[in-house]
Amino acid sequence: MSKKLLALLGSPHKDGATGTMLKYVLQEAEQQGWQITSINLYEQNIGYCNGCRTCIKTGNCVHKDDVQEISRDVYYQQLYI
């Protein structure tokens, strides 16, 4: 079974200080055999929560945005950065 890592970058500057540090960590993790999934949250379509609580009742958000796909990615990972 492969080791799976999810890297989330929330900065709008993917080549800034945080993005550069993340790239370094991911290079090291890849050398250690981790399978990496990277998501730049700033580039995703993520709606604002309106507090309707539908997600609690149904398990699904009323917003049809990228959060559902990101949630699936989170579920299948073993490590998060």
Steps between C-alpha positions, in 0.01 A plus 500: 500500500643838401534787744270786399557866584269794433664842478271802530633844408278790600721785386428700183878505445584146394865599451518703821664397826229252604474348153876465475521327839215270402675405174814411695307283747316326216826425318635339815176306556504376142856373547373311806237324288190708574233529232414871496179684418537879499214748508537876480191616690530850358437360150193299604137602480395502866174659606435666833305315764157654547425311820204307362621177671386286205836326513422376850161366394596347164879472504518724192554872459249706304790668320610312191863598522840334528464417870332168425797385293749631757309315773533175306874562463531562875319176582749281312824655626721390787689826555405865455717806456 
